[in-house]
Amino acid sequence: MSPALPPDPPSDVEPPGLPGFRSWRAVYVFVLGWFVLVVVFLALFMRIFS
């Protein structure tokens, strides 16, 4: 008898249900990228207008 294969790890248990995003990882990457962009713009505006 051969040993049973381990079950595949669950990917995303439930889809996010947002248009344009197929996984929660895509949502997290988008939110993190948007946050970084806003911080960069705030730093630039502070430097320009101070």
mmCIF file of the N, C-alpha and C atoms, coordinates in Angstrom:
data_MODEL
# 
_entry.id   MODEL 
# 
loop_
_atom_site.group_PDB 
_atom_site.id 
_atom_site.type_symbol 
_atom_site.label_atom_id 
_atom_site.label_alt_id 
_atom_site.label_comp_id 
_atom_site.label_asym_id 
_atom_site.label_entity_id 
_atom_site.label_seq_id 
_atom_site.pdbx_PDB_ins_code 
_atom_site.Cartn_x 
_atom_site.Cartn_y 
_atom_site.Cartn_z 
_atom_site.occupancy 
_atom_site.B_iso_or_equiv 
_atom_site.pdbx_formal_charge 
_atom_site.auth_seq_id 
_atom_site.auth_comp_id 
_atom_site.auth_asym_id 
_atom_site.auth_atom_id 
_atom_site.pdbx_PDB_model_num 
ATOM 1   N N  . MET A 1 1  ? 0.847   -1.190 0.000   1.00 0.00 ? 1  MET A N  1 
ATOM 2   C CA . MET A 1 1  ? 0.000   0.000  0.000   1.00 0.00 ? 1  MET A CA 1 
ATOM 3   C C  . MET A 1 1  ? 0.882   1.240  0.000   1.00 0.00 ? 1  MET A C  1 
ATOM 4   N N  . SER A 1 2  ? 0.481   2.201  -0.775  1.00 0.00 ? 2  SER A N  1 
ATOM 5   C CA . SER A 1 2  ? 1.218   3.466  -0.784  1.00 0.00 ? 2  SER A CA 1 
ATOM 6   C C  . SER A 1 2  ? 0.568   4.424  0.207   1.00 0.00 ? 2  SER A C  1 
ATOM 7   N N  . PRO A 1 3  ? 1.375   5.287  0.808   1.00 0.00 ? 3  PRO A N  1 
ATOM 8   C CA . PRO A 1 3  ? 0.791   6.226  1.779   1.00 0.00 ? 3  PRO A CA 1 
ATOM 9   C C  . PRO A 1 3  ? -0.125  7.230  1.086   1.00 0.00 ? 3  PRO A C  1 
ATOM 10  N N  . ALA A 1 4  ? -1.117  7.663  1.814   1.00 0.00 ? 4  ALA A N  1 
ATOM 11  C CA . ALA A 1 4  ? -2.072  8.629  1.263   1.00 0.00 ? 4  ALA A CA 1 
ATOM 12  C C  . ALA A 1 4  ? -1.388  9.977  1.080   1.00 0.00 ? 4  ALA A C  1 
ATOM 13  N N  . LEU A 1 5  ? -1.736  10.655 0.016   1.00 0.00 ? 5  LEU A N  1 
ATOM 14  C CA . LEU A 1 5  ? -1.187  11.986 -0.231  1.00 0.00 ? 5  LEU A CA 1 
ATOM 15  C C  . LEU A 1 5  ? -1.824  12.984 0.728   1.00 0.00 ? 5  LEU A C  1 
ATOM 16  N N  . PRO A 1 6  ? -1.046  13.941 1.223   1.00 0.00 ? 6  PRO A N  1 
ATOM 17  C CA . PRO A 1 6  ? -1.646  14.951 2.106   1.00 0.00 ? 6  PRO A CA 1 
ATOM 18  C C  . PRO A 1 6  ? -2.602  15.843 1.306   1.00 0.00 ? 6  PRO A C  1 
ATOM 19  N N  . PRO A 1 7  ? -3.636  16.313 1.950   1.00 0.00 ? 7  PRO A N  1 
ATOM 20  C CA . PRO A 1 7  ? -4.588  17.165 1.223   1.00 0.00 ? 7  PRO A CA 1 
ATOM 21  C C  . PRO A 1 7  ? -3.922  18.486 0.818   1.00 0.00 ? 7  PRO A C  1 
ATOM 22  N N  . ASP A 1 8  ? -4.397  19.030 -0.288  1.00 0.00 ? 8  ASP A N  1 
ATOM 23  C CA . ASP A 1 8  ? -3.876  20.331 -0.735  1.00 0.00 ? 8  ASP A CA 1 
ATOM 24  C C  . ASP A 1 8  ? -4.243  21.393 0.283   1.00 0.00 ? 8  ASP A C  1 
ATOM 25  N N  . PRO A 1 9  ? -3.329  22.338 0.537   1.00 0.00 ? 9  PRO A N  1 
ATOM 26  C CA . PRO A 1 9  ? -3.687  23.407 1.463   1.00 0.00 ? 9  PRO A CA 1 
ATOM 27  C C  . PRO A 1 9  ? -4.779  24.274 0.856   1.00 0.00 ? 9  PRO A C  1 
ATOM 28  N N  . PRO A 1 10 ? -5.721  24.701 1.656   1.00 0.00 ? 10 PRO A N  1 
ATOM 29  C CA . PRO A 1 10 ? -6.803  25.524 1.106   1.00 0.00 ? 10 PRO A CA 1 
ATOM 30  C C  . PRO A 1 10 ? -6.243  26.855 0.619   1.00 0.00 ? 10 PRO A C  1 
ATOM 31  N N  . SER A 1 11 ? -6.614  27.246 -0.592  1.00 0.00 ? 11 SER A N  1 
ATOM 32  C CA . SER A 1 11 ? -6.136  28.526 -1.102  1.00 0.00 ? 11 SER A CA 1 
ATOM 33  C C  . SER A 1 11 ? -6.907  29.642 -0.404  1.00 0.00 ? 11 SER A C  1 
ATOM 34  N N  . ASP A 1 12 ? -7.849  30.211 -1.041  1.00 0.00 ? 12 ASP A N  1 
ATOM 35  C CA . ASP A 1 12 ? -8.716  31.192 -0.388  1.00 0.00 ? 12 ASP A CA 1 
ATOM 36  C C  . ASP A 1 12 ? -10.046 30.509 -0.137  1.00 0.00 ? 12 ASP A C  1 
ATOM 37  N N  . VAL A 1 13 ? -10.438 30.483 1.110   1.00 0.00 ? 13 VAL A N  1 
ATOM 38  C CA . VAL A 1 13 ? -11.635 29.746 1.470   1.00 0.00 ? 13 VAL A CA 1 
ATOM 39  C C  . VAL A 1 13 ? -12.859 30.364 0.812   1.00 0.00 ? 13 VAL A C  1 
ATOM 40  N N  . GLU A 1 14 ? -12.951 31.682 0.852   1.00 0.00 ? 14 GLU A N  1 
ATOM 41  C CA . GLU A 1 14 ? -14.084 32.319 0.194   1.00 0.00 ? 14 GLU A CA 1 
ATOM 42  C C  . GLU A 1 14 ? -13.565 33.474 -0.649  1.00 0.00 ? 14 GLU A C  1 
ATOM 43  N N  . PRO A 1 15 ? -14.074 33.644 -1.846  1.00 0.00 ? 15 PRO A N  1 
ATOM 44  C CA . PRO A 1 15 ? -13.620 34.747 -2.695  1.00 0.00 ? 15 PRO A CA 1 
ATOM 45  C C  . PRO A 1 15 ? -14.064 36.085 -2.106  1.00 0.00 ? 15 PRO A C  1 
ATOM 46  N N  . PRO A 1 16 ? -13.337 37.166 -2.394  1.00 0.00 ? 16 PRO A N  1 
ATOM 47  C CA . PRO A 1 16 ? -13.673 38.445 -1.781  1.00 0.00 ? 16 PRO A CA 1 
ATOM 48  C C  . PRO A 1 16 ? -14.980 39.044 -2.273  1.00 0.00 ? 16 PRO A C  1 
ATOM 49  N N  . GLY A 1 17 ? -15.421 38.682 -3.465  1.00 0.00 ? 17 GLY A N  1 
ATOM 50  C CA . GLY A 1 17 ? -16.682 39.219 -3.968  1.00 0.00 ? 17 GLY A CA 1 
ATOM 51  C C  . GLY A 1 17 ? -16.568 40.658 -4.441  1.00 0.00 ? 17 GLY A C  1 
ATOM 52  N N  . LEU A 1 18 ? -15.363 41.103 -4.743  1.00 0.00 ? 18 LEU A N  1 
ATOM 53  C CA . LEU A 1 18 ? -15.149 42.447 -5.249  1.00 0.00 ? 18 LEU A CA 1 
ATOM 54  C C  . LEU A 1 18 ? -14.837 42.381 -6.735  1.00 0.00 ? 18 LEU A C  1 
ATOM 55  N N  . PRO A 1 19 ? -15.366 43.308 -7.520  1.00 0.00 ? 19 PRO A N  1 
ATOM 56  C CA . PRO A 1 19 ? -15.059 43.273 -8.945  1.00 0.00 ? 19 PRO A CA 1 
ATOM 57  C C  . PRO A 1 19 ? -13.578 43.559 -9.187  1.00 0.00 ? 19 PRO A C  1 
ATOM 58  N N  . GLY A 1 20 ? -12.947 42.772 -10.022 1.00 0.00 ? 20 GLY A N  1 
ATOM 59  C CA . GLY A 1 20 ? -11.543 42.965 -10.345 1.00 0.00 ? 20 GLY A CA 1 
ATOM 60  C C  . GLY A 1 20 ? -10.574 42.215 -9.462  1.00 0.00 ? 20 GLY A C  1 
ATOM 61  N N  . PHE A 1 21 ? -11.041 41.606 -8.398  1.00 0.00 ? 21 PHE A N  1 
ATOM 62  C CA . PHE A 1 21 ? -10.178 40.870 -7.478  1.00 0.00 ? 21 PHE A CA 1 
ATOM 63  C C  . PHE A 1 21 ? -10.670 39.440 -7.377  1.00 0.00 ? 21 PHE A C  1 
ATOM 64  N N  . ARG A 1 22 ? -9.777  38.496 -7.677  1.00 0.00 ? 22 ARG A N  1 
ATOM 65  C CA . ARG A 1 22 ? -10.166 37.084 -7.617  1.00 0.00 ? 22 ARG A CA 1 
ATOM 66  C C  . ARG A 1 22 ? -9.775  36.433 -6.302  1.00 0.00 ? 22 ARG A C  1 
ATOM 67  N N  . SER A 1 23 ? -8.864  37.075 -5.549  1.00 0.00 ? 23 SER A N  1 
ATOM 68  C CA . SER A 1 23 ? -8.422  36.472 -4.288  1.00 0.00 ? 23 SER A CA 1 
ATOM 69  C C  . SER A 1 23 ? -8.215  37.572 -3.257  1.00 0.00 ? 23 SER A C  1 
ATOM 70  N N  . TRP A 1 24 ? -8.175  37.151 -2.010  1.00 0.00 ? 24 TRP A N  1 
ATOM 71  C CA . TRP A 1 24 ? -7.926  38.109 -0.936  1.00 0.00 ? 24 TRP A CA 1 
ATOM 72  C C  . TRP A 1 24 ? -6.507  38.648 -1.021  1.00 0.00 ? 24 TRP A C  1 
ATOM 73  N N  . ARG A 1 25 ? -5.567  37.841 -1.507  1.00 0.00 ? 25 ARG A N  1 
ATOM 74  C CA . ARG A 1 25 ? -4.185  38.309 -1.644  1.00 0.00 ? 25 ARG A CA 1 
ATOM 75  C C  . ARG A 1 25 ? -4.120  39.518 -2.567  1.00 0.00 ? 25 ARG A C  1 
ATOM 76  N N  . ALA A 1 26 ? -4.888  39.504 -3.659  1.00 0.00 ? 26 ALA A N  1 
ATOM 77  C CA . ALA A 1 26 ? -4.922  40.642 -4.575  1.00 0.00 ? 26 ALA A CA 1 
ATOM 78  C C  . ALA A 1 26 ? -5.474  41.881 -3.874  1.00 0.00 ? 26 ALA A C  1 
ATOM 79  N N  . VAL A 1 27 ? -6.468  41.696 -3.037  1.00 0.00 ? 27 VAL A N  1 
ATOM 80  C CA . VAL A 1 27 ? -7.033  42.826 -2.283  1.00 0.00 ? 27 VAL A CA 1 
ATOM 81  C C  . VAL A 1 27 ? -5.982  43.395 -1.338  1.00 0.00 ? 27 VAL A C  1 
ATOM 82  N N  . TYR A 1 28 ? -5.269  42.527 -0.627  1.00 0.00 ? 28 TYR A N  1 
ATOM 83  C CA . TYR A 1 28 ? -4.247  42.981 0.317   1.00 0.00 ? 28 TYR A CA 1 
ATOM 84  C C  . TYR A 1 28 ? -3.122  43.714 -0.397  1.00 0.00 ? 28 TYR A C  1 
ATOM 85  N N  . VAL A 1 29 ? -2.682  43.199 -1.551  1.00 0.00 ? 29 VAL A N  1 
ATOM 86  C CA . VAL A 1 29 ? -1.610  43.853 -2.307  1.00 0.00 ? 29 VAL A CA 1 
ATOM 87  C C  . VAL A 1 29 ? -2.069  45.222 -2.793  1.00 0.00 ? 29 VAL A C  1 
ATOM 88  N N  . PHE A 1 30 ? -3.299  45.317 -3.267  1.00 0.00 ? 30 PHE A N  1 
ATOM 89  C CA . PHE A 1 30 ? -3.841  46.603 -3.721  1.00 0.00 ? 30 PHE A CA 1 
ATOM 90  C C  . PHE A 1 30 ? -3.890  47.610 -2.581  1.00 0.00 ? 30 PHE A C  1 
ATOM 91  N N  . VAL A 1 31 ? -4.388  47.203 -1.434  1.00 0.00 ? 31 VAL A N  1 
ATOM 92  C CA . VAL A 1 31 ? -4.501  48.116 -0.291  1.00 0.00 ? 31 VAL A CA 1 
ATOM 93  C C  . VAL A 1 31 ? -3.123  48.553 0.188   1.00 0.00 ? 31 VAL A C  1 
ATOM 94  N N  . LEU A 1 32 ? -2.181  47.631 0.271   1.00 0.00 ? 32 LEU A N  1 
ATOM 95  C CA . LEU A 1 32 ? -0.830  47.981 0.691   1.00 0.00 ? 32 LEU A CA 1 
ATOM 96  C C  . LEU A 1 32 ? -0.176  48.924 -0.310  1.00 0.00 ? 32 LEU A C  1 
ATOM 97  N N  . GLY A 1 33 ? -0.328  48.656 -1.597  1.00 0.00 ? 33 GLY A N  1 
ATOM 98  C CA . GLY A 1 33 ? 0.223   49.536 -2.626  1.00 0.00 ? 33 GLY A CA 1 
ATOM 99  C C  . GLY A 1 33 ? -0.382  50.925 -2.571  1.00 0.00 ? 33 GLY A C  1 
ATOM 100 N N  . TRP A 1 34 ? -1.677  51.003 -2.364  1.00 0.00 ? 34 TRP A N  1 
ATOM 101 C CA . TRP A 1 34 ? -2.353  52.300 -2.267  1.00 0.00 ? 34 TRP A CA 1 
ATOM 102 C C  . TRP A 1 34 ? -1.852  53.069 -1.046  1.00 0.00 ? 34 TRP A C  1 
ATOM 103 N N  . PHE A 1 35 ? -1.668  52.383 0.070   1.00 0.00 ? 35 PHE A N  1 
ATOM 104 C CA . PHE A 1 35 ? -1.161  53.019 1.284   1.00 0.00 ? 35 PHE A CA 1 
ATOM 105 C C  . PHE A 1 35 ? 0.238   53.589 1.055   1.00 0.00 ? 35 PHE A C  1 
ATOM 106 N N  . VAL A 1 36 ? 1.106   52.807 0.424   1.00 0.00 ? 36 VAL A N  1 
ATOM 107 C CA . VAL A 1 36 ? 2.472   53.273 0.145   1.00 0.00 ? 36 VAL A CA 1 
ATOM 108 C C  . VAL A 1 36 ? 2.426   54.491 -0.772  1.00 0.00 ? 36 VAL A C  1 
ATOM 109 N N  . LEU A 1 37 ? 1.584   54.467 -1.784  1.00 0.00 ? 37 LEU A N  1 
ATOM 110 C CA . LEU A 1 37 ? 1.457   55.594 -2.704  1.00 0.00 ? 37 LEU A CA 1 
ATOM 111 C C  . LEU A 1 37 ? 1.006   56.863 -1.975  1.00 0.00 ? 37 LEU A C  1 
ATOM 112 N N  . VAL A 1 38 ? 0.037   56.751 -1.096  1.00 0.00 ? 38 VAL A N  1 
ATOM 113 C CA . VAL A 1 38 ? -0.452  57.908 -0.338  1.00 0.00 ? 38 VAL A CA 1 
ATOM 114 C C  . VAL A 1 38 ? 0.649   58.454 0.566   1.00 0.00 ? 38 VAL A C  1 
ATOM 115 N N  . VAL A 1 39 ? 1.404   57.598 1.227   1.00 0.00 ? 39 VAL A N  1 
ATOM 116 C CA . VAL A 1 39 ? 2.492   58.049 2.095   1.00 0.00 ? 39 VAL A CA 1 
ATOM 117 C C  . VAL A 1 39 ? 3.554   58.776 1.280   1.00 0.00 ? 39 VAL A C  1 
ATOM 118 N N  . VAL A 1 40 ? 3.879   58.253 0.098   1.00 0.00 ? 40 VAL A N  1 
ATOM 119 C CA . VAL A 1 40 ? 4.873   58.913 -0.764  1.00 0.00 ? 40 VAL A CA 1 
ATOM 120 C C  . VAL A 1 40 ? 4.366   60.285 -1.188  1.00 0.00 ? 40 VAL A C  1 
ATOM 121 N N  . PHE A 1 41 ? 3.109   60.371 -1.598  1.00 0.00 ? 41 PHE A N  1 
ATOM 122 C CA . PHE A 1 41 ? 2.561   61.667 -1.985  1.00 0.00 ? 41 PHE A CA 1 
ATOM 123 C C  . PHE A 1 41 ? 2.530   62.642 -0.817  1.00 0.00 ? 41 PHE A C  1 
ATOM 124 N N  . LEU A 1 42 ? 2.192   62.182 0.363   1.00 0.00 ? 42 LEU A N  1 
ATOM 125 C CA . LEU A 1 42 ? 2.201   63.072 1.530   1.00 0.00 ? 42 LEU A CA 1 
ATOM 126 C C  . LEU A 1 42 ? 3.604   63.588 1.824   1.00 0.00 ? 42 LEU A C  1 
ATOM 127 N N  . ALA A 1 43 ? 4.593   62.737 1.690   1.00 0.00 ? 43 ALA A N  1 
ATOM 128 C CA . ALA A 1 43 ? 5.975   63.160 1.904   1.00 0.00 ? 43 ALA A CA 1 
ATOM 129 C C  . ALA A 1 43 ? 6.397   64.180 0.844   1.00 0.00 ? 43 ALA A C  1 
ATOM 130 N N  . LEU A 1 44 ? 6.014   63.945 -0.408  1.00 0.00 ? 44 LEU A N  1 
ATOM 131 C CA . LEU A 1 44 ? 6.349   64.912 -1.473  1.00 0.00 ? 44 LEU A CA 1 
ATOM 132 C C  . LEU A 1 44 ? 5.649   66.246 -1.248  1.00 0.00 ? 44 LEU A C  1 
ATOM 133 N N  . PHE A 1 45 ? 4.381   66.221 -0.914  1.00 0.00 ? 45 PHE A N  1 
ATOM 134 C CA . PHE A 1 45 ? 3.649   67.461 -0.680  1.00 0.00 ? 45 PHE A CA 1 
ATOM 135 C C  . PHE A 1 45 ? 4.224   68.214 0.513   1.00 0.00 ? 45 PHE A C  1 
ATOM 136 N N  . MET A 1 46 ? 4.616   67.510 1.545   1.00 0.00 ? 46 MET A N  1 
ATOM 137 C CA . MET A 1 46 ? 5.207   68.170 2.710   1.00 0.00 ? 46 MET A CA 1 
ATOM 138 C C  . MET A 1 46 ? 6.500   68.851 2.316   1.00 0.00 ? 46 MET A C  1 
ATOM 139 N N  . ARG A 1 47 ? 7.283   68.208 1.479   1.00 0.00 ? 47 ARG A N  1 
ATOM 140 C CA . ARG A 1 47 ? 8.561   68.775 1.048   1.00 0.00 ? 47 ARG A CA 1 
ATOM 141 C C  . ARG A 1 47 ? 8.347   69.970 0.111   1.00 0.00 ? 47 ARG A C  1 
ATOM 142 N N  . ILE A 1 48 ? 7.367   69.877 -0.772  1.00 0.00 ? 48 ILE A N  1 
ATOM 143 C CA . ILE A 1 48 ? 7.122   70.958 -1.737  1.00 0.00 ? 48 ILE A CA 1 
ATOM 144 C C  . ILE A 1 48 ? 6.512   72.175 -1.059  1.00 0.00 ? 48 ILE A C  1 
ATOM 145 N N  . PHE A 1 49 ? 5.551   71.977 -0.182  1.00 0.00 ? 49 PHE A N  1 
ATOM 146 C CA . PHE A 1 49 ? 4.772   73.091 0.377   1.00 0.00 ? 49 PHE A CA 1 
ATOM 147 C C  . PHE A 1 49 ? 5.262   73.558 1.741   1.00 0.00 ? 49 PHE A C  1 
ATOM 148 N N  . SER A 1 50 ? 6.396   73.089 2.201   1.00 0.00 ? 50 SER A N  1 
ATOM 149 C CA . SER A 1 50 ? 6.880   73.580 3.495   1.00 0.00 ? 50 SER A CA 1 
ATOM 150 C C  . SER A 1 50 ? 8.047   74.519 3.328   1.00 0.00 ? 50 SER A C  1 
# 
